[in-house]
Amino acid sequence: MVKKNQAMEENWLNDEYVRYYNSNYQTSPEEFAAYLKLLEVNSQDVLLDLGCGNGDFLKTASPHVKMVIGADISPLQVSLARERLKPFANASVICSDFVGCAQALQRQCRNLPLITAVFSRKSLHHLTDPEKRSMLQSLAPLLAKGAKLYIEDGVFFSFEREHIQENLPKLLEECARYYGEAWERKRGDLLNSFLNEHPTGIGFWTRELEAIGFKVTGLHPRSSFYGGISAKKV
Ligand SMILES: C[S@@+](CC[C@H](N)C(=O)[O-])C[C@H]1O[C@@H](n2cnc3c(N)ncnc32)[C@H](O)[C@@H]1O
């Protein structure tokens, strides 16, 4: 297992950090398969994974859909994912940041069909709210009517991001209950994520998804600060 050293900041362009993440935060194929059910994928789907990491979810999804496409900013993640997906002729992975990924998809995937399913887990909190809006608006024309979407990430389900400071004491109490004995170990990382990364409120996500023609069809909070959002393009 790769160990994190004191100086290792979360930086997806640092291969040492990527290796640390991949070896410490693995997800089982069973857990990824459960997301396929949530997304209700079928054999005709063209599935895009935003922040595909080393390609584990794409590998699980590939036999169940027509095509899988991954996008990730880290050249190391992209090369690991491409290696992992070599046996799957219906898979491709592009190296791009989220905001530029609609353009990169059109440039790099020849005869790109309309995308019918979008998945993103633990990735979009890296974008500020204006960046999330910009990414959604540029992707919108590539998404088919009826397209399904599942985002799972840091999401504030009971307040909006601009009210984080007044909600922080309550949030930290909930974290302490949620993580139990592990809380003291996790406290620094969680505080850093709440304050310095960009988890955002459910109101923001709902508004921005509606603005590109989606309707939120389900909320899947695991806590008040992390969970999933299902939506469909109407
Ligand atoms: C926490 S990992 C999650 C990986 C995978 N989705 C999972 O659930 O295990 C976040 C991924 O998002 C990618 N990422 C972070 N910021 C990004 C950005 N601005 N544009 C594209 N990818 C980004 C990272 O390289 C990394 O692979």
The ligand as a Gaussian input file, in Angstrom:
#p B3LYP/6-31G(d) Opt

LIG

0 1
 C      -11.369000      11.014000      -5.992000
 S      -10.966000      10.456000      -7.608000
 C      -12.431000       9.523000      -8.013000
 C      -12.170000       8.472000      -9.060000
 C      -13.372000       7.575000      -9.366000
 N      -14.452000       8.335000      -9.965000
 C      -13.842000       6.872000      -8.119000
 O      -15.010000       6.994000      -7.775000
 O      -13.035000       6.157000      -7.509000
 C      -11.188000      11.950000      -8.538000
 C      -10.783000      11.830000     -10.004000
 O      -11.143000      13.065000     -10.654000
 C      -10.055000      13.491000     -11.466000
 N      -10.100000      14.963000     -11.528000
 C       -9.889000      15.845000     -10.512000
 N      -10.033000      17.107000     -10.944000
 C      -10.348000      17.032000     -12.263000
 C      -10.627000      18.006000     -13.268000
 N      -10.623000      19.310000     -13.000000
 N      -10.929000      17.568000     -14.513000
 C      -10.942000      16.228000     -14.815000
 N      -10.667000      15.270000     -13.897000
 C      -10.387000      15.664000     -12.634000
 C       -8.810000      12.977000     -10.763000
 O       -7.699000      12.861000     -11.622000
 C       -9.286000      11.644000     -10.187000
 O       -9.015000      10.548000     -11.032000

